[in-house]
Every structure is written in structure tokens, then in C-alpha cells.
């Protein structure tokens, strides 16, 4: 069985991060080894939450896992809220990456044209440098421009054909051979852009109203699982998008609060 170590926070309420990655990878037939960077009562989109940083514990993982001869087929990192968490993620990669280990980094920094609260220039710069070593990255549109220093606001003002040209330019300027840029809104569709060894492909799905917590985590987890199992990037994107579209439709029909995420549990069969 394939094994992926996933370093992210875990939230009791909110259907995101490790709470999303664990069931998604498991249903895909991949063992998920969780490495919790922090514990939240509820994800940060809620008005109030409490959290516990796991910095002291993170440093124990590499040596203790090495005692048990752990070998990893994938290492997947997501939300990194501190420089210490980034250093711990780097230590995991240094300890367990081998020639066949897929490293997927979701460079979580912002959305809708701006950085998330608490993500200052120094932290975004550190995340940008950290992401350079990835085999695959899964930024949203805002994060793609943060990674390259491009003008996200000029992109947001541009017509669709110009936006497509700009996204291709972003992919060409990044070092990874495989890139997925998520959440490009184009008319009545939301698109995911794939860059695979120089091949640029746009995957479109119907746009569904709302901005639900955890959708990026669900998508990146499904892509990571598909790639580690040996599938192509475009196939992994198509399967992840089909899964997410079904979950979003259920959330919209039920009128769920956006901060609680989407009821993906009802649609895990899409990933079998």
C-alpha cells in the first residue's frame, strides 16, 4: 500500500486540512500518515477559535519514524502558519524524500487577491522559497501570483483570453514540471489549470455560488492520492473536480454555512 505523510493542522469543526486529507486518501487506497502542525477547535474562518501549536512535537517525527524504517511514497504539506512549522516540514522532506517520493506542496497564503490575516511578507517569502523544491504545487490563482511576484490585480481586471495568457506565463516561470492552479473564475465556470511538462490544459466545471472552507484541501488531497497511485495529472484533476463539484452541489442545496465546509463524506465514492 502507498503511504503519504501529510503535514497540516487539524480542525475539530470545518472539514479542512487533515480532517479532509485523511478520509480522501484512505478511500483512494492510500495510507495517510498525519503530522499535525497545530490543533484548532474550529477552522480559522469562524469568528472565534482556539488553537494549540504542535511545534514541540513536530521535531520528534523524523527520528522516531526512522527508528521504524518508515519509507514514504509521498509527502504533502498544506497550511503552514509559522516559520517553525516550515522548518519542521523541511526536516520531514530532508529525512524521507527518496528518488520515488512525490512531494506535493499546497502553498497556502491567500485568496481573492490578498494574503490571509497573519501572512506577512516574510512568511509569504519563506513559503515561496519552500515551495521551490516541490514536484507538484497546487496554488489558487492568488497564490500563483504571490509565488511569481506577478500583479494579481491586473489579472483580475483582464479579459478571459488575457487571463489565460497570464496564467500560462505564471506556469512557465515556475520551476515545477507539474502545476495545478485552482479556482480561476471564467464566466459561469470555475477552472483548474494544469501544467504538465510544458503542456497547458484548462479543466472547466460549472461554477457554484459560495466560498466554502476546505475545498482546496479536498482538491489537493485527491490530486496527491491520484498521482501517488500512478495516475496522470490530468486524470487526477478530473477526478478531484468531479468529486468536489458533487460535494459543492450538496452544500448549496442544503444551505450549509460556508465556514463548515462541504459534505464531502457523501461523495467519497467518486474517488474509488
C-alpha positions in Angstrom: 0.0 0.0 0.0 1.2 3.5 -0.8 2.0 5.8 2.0 1.7 9.6 2.2 2.8 11.8 5.1 0.6 14.8 5.4 1.7 17.8 7.5 -1.1 20.3 8.1 -3.2 21.5 11.0 -6.3 19.6 12.1 -9.6 21.3 13.0 -12.4 19.8 15.0 -15.0 21.8 13.1 -14.7 22.9 9.5 -13.9 20.0 7.2 -10.4 21.1 6.1 -6.7 20.3 6.3 -6.0 16.9 7.9 -9.7 16.3 8.6 -10.1 16.4 4.8 -6.9 14.7 3.8 -7.3 11.6 6.0 -10.7 10.3 4.6 -9.9 11.3 1.0 -6.6 9.5 0.8 -7.9 6.5 2.7 -10.8 5.9 0.3 -8.3 6.1 -2.5 -6.5 3.2 -1.1 -3.5 5.2 0.2 -2.3 5.2 3.8 -2.3 8.7 5.3 0.3 9.3 8.0 -0.9 12.5 9.7 1.7 15.0 11.0 -0.4 17.7 12.9 1.2 21.1 12.8 -1.5 22.6 15.0 -4.8 21.7 16.6 -7.8 24.1 16.2 -11.2 23.8 17.8 -12.7 25.1 14.6 -11.0 26.4 11.4 -9.9 30.0 11.2 -12.9 31.1 9.0 -15.1 31.1 12.1 -15.3 34.3 14.1 -13.8 32.7 17.2 -11.5 29.7 17.6 -8.8 28.3 20.0 -5.6 26.6 18.9 -2.6 24.7 20.1 0.7 24.8 18.2 2.4 21.4 17.9 5.9 22.9 17.3 7.5 20.9 20.1 6.1 17.6 18.8 6.9 18.2 15.1 10.6 17.8 15.7 10.1 14.3 17.1 8.6 12.8 14.0 11.7 12.2 11.7 13.9 10.5 14.2 11.1 8.3 15.7 9.8 7.3 12.3 13.3 6.5 11.1 13.6 4.1 14.0 10.8 2.1 12.4 12.3 2.3 8.9 9.4 4.3 7.5 9.5 4.9 3.8 7.2 7.3 2.1 5.7 7.4 -1.4 4.5 10.9 -0.9 4.9 14.0 1.3 2.1 16.5 1.2 2.1 19.8 3.0 -0.6 22.4 3.3 -1.4 25.3 5.7 1.9 26.4 7.4 1.2 29.3 9.7 4.7 29.8 11.2 8.3 29.7 10.2 8.8 26.9 12.8 6.2 24.8 11.0 8.0 25.4 7.7 11.3 24.3 9.2 9.7 21.1 10.5 8.2 20.4 7.1 11.6 20.8 5.6 13.1 18.4 8.1 10.5 15.8 7.1 11.3 16.2 3.4 15.0 16.0 4.1 14.6 12.9 6.1 12.2 10.9 4.0 12.5 12.0 0.4 14.0 9.5 -2.0 14.0 9.1 -5.7 10.4 7.9 -6.0 8.8 10.2 -3.3 6.3 12.6 -4.6 6.5 16.0 -2.8 3.3 18.0 -3.2 3.2 21.4 -1.6 0.0 23.4 -1.4 1.4 26.9 -0.8 -1.4 28.3 1.3 -1.0 32.1 1.5 -4.2 33.9 0.4 -7.2 34.2 -1.9 -9.3 36.7 -3.7 -6.4 38.9 -4.5 -4.9 39.3 -1.0 -3.0 37.4 1.7 -4.7 35.7 4.6 -4.6 37.5 8.0 -1.2 36.8 9.7 0.6 36.1 6.5 3.1 38.9 6.3 5.8 39.4 3.6 8.4 37.5 5.5 6.2 34.4 5.9 5.0 34.5 2.2 8.6 34.8 1.1 9.5 31.8 3.2 6.6 29.7 1.8 7.6 30.8 -1.8 11.2 29.5 -1.2 9.9 26.3 0.5 7.6 25.5 -2.5 10.5 25.6 -5.0 11.5 22.1 -4.1 8.1 20.5 -4.8 7.4 18.1 -7.6 3.9 19.4 -7.7 2.3 22.6 -6.4 -1.4 23.4 -6.1 -1.8 27.1 -5.6 -5.0 29.0 -6.2 -4.9 31.9 -8.6 -3.9 34.5 -5.9 -1.1 32.2 -4.6 0.2 31.6 -8.1 0.8 35.3 -8.5 2.3 35.6 -5.0 4.7 32.8 -5.9 5.9 34.6 -9.0 5.6 38.2 -7.9 3.1 38.9 -10.6 0.3 41.5 -10.5 -2.8 39.7 -9.3 -4.9 42.8 -9.5 -4.0 43.3 -13.2 -5.0 39.7 -13.7 -8.4 40.2 -12.0 -9.1 43.2 -14.3 -8.0 41.4 -17.5 -10.4 39.8 -20.0 -10.5 35.9 -20.1 -8.2 35.4 -23.0 -5.6 37.7 -21.4 -6.0 35.9 -18.1 -5.3 32.6 -19.8 -2.1 34.0 -21.4 -1.1 35.4 -17.9 -1.7 32.0 -16.2 0.4 30.2 -18.9 3.2 32.8 -18.2 3.0 32.0 -14.5 3.4 28.3 -15.1 6.3 28.9 -17.5 8.1 31.0 -14.8 7.8 28.4 -12.0 10.4 25.6 -11.6 8.0 22.7 -11.2 7.2 20.3 -14.0 3.7 19.7 -12.7 1.5 22.6 -11.5 -2.2 22.9 -10.8 -3.7 26.4 -10.4 -7.1 26.2 -8.9 -10.1 28.5 -8.7 -9.9 30.5 -12.0 -13.4 32.0 -12.4 -14.3 32.3 -16.1 -17.9 33.3 -16.8 -20.2 30.6 -15.5 -17.3 28.2 -14.9 -14.6 27.7 -12.4 -11.4 26.3 -14.0 -8.3 24.4 -12.9 -5.2 24.9 -14.9 -2.8 22.0 -15.4 0.8 22.4 -16.4 2.4 19.1 -17.1 5.9 19.0 -18.6 5.1 22.1 -20.7 1.6 21.0 -21.7 -1.0 23.7 -20.6 -4.6 22.4 -20.1 -7.7 24.1 -18.8 -10.3 22.0 -17.0 -13.7 23.7 -16.5 -16.5 22.9 -14.2 -19.8 24.7 -13.6 -19.4 27.5 -11.0 -21.4 27.0 -7.8 -22.2 30.0 -5.6 -20.4 30.3 -2.3 -16.8 30.1 -0.9 -16.7 27.0 1.3 -14.0 26.1 3.7 -11.6 23.3 2.9 -12.4 22.9 -0.9 -8.7 23.5 -1.8 -7.6 20.9 0.8 -10.0 18.3 -0.6 -8.9 19.0 -4.1 -5.2 18.9 -3.4 -5.6 15.7 -1.4 -7.4 13.9 -4.2 -4.8 15.1 -6.7 -2.0 13.9 -4.4 -3.6 10.5 -4.0 -4.1 10.1 -7.7 -0.5 10.9 -8.6 1.0 8.7 -5.9 -1.1 5.8 -7.2 0.5 6.3 -10.6 -2.2 8.3 -12.5 -1.7 11.2 -14.8 -2.0 14.8 -13.7 -5.0 15.5 -15.9 -6.8 12.3 -14.8 -6.2 13.2 -11.2 -7.6 16.7 -11.7 -10.7 15.5 -13.5 -11.5 13.0 -10.7 -10.8 15.6 -8.0 -13.0 18.2 -9.8 -15.9 15.7 -10.2 -15.7 14.8 -6.5 -15.6 18.4 -5.4 -18.4 19.5 -7.8 -20.7 16.9 -6.3 -19.9 18.0 -2.7 -20.4 21.7 -3.5 -23.8 21.0 -5.1 -24.8 19.2 -1.9 -23.6 22.1 0.3 -25.5 24.6 -1.9 -28.8 22.5 -1.9 -28.6 22.1 1.9 -27.8 25.8 2.5 -24.8 24.9 4.7 -22.8 27.7 6.3 -19.6 28.3 4.2 -17.3 28.1 7.2 -18.4 24.5 7.9 -17.2 23.3 4.6 -18.9 20.8 2.1 -20.4 17.4 3.0 -17.8 15.6 1.0 -18.4 12.4 3.1 -21.5 11.8 0.9 -19.4 11.8 -2.3 -16.2 9.9 -1.4 -17.4 7.1 -3.8 -16.4 9.5 -6.7 -12.8 8.8 -5.7 -13.0 5.0 -5.7 
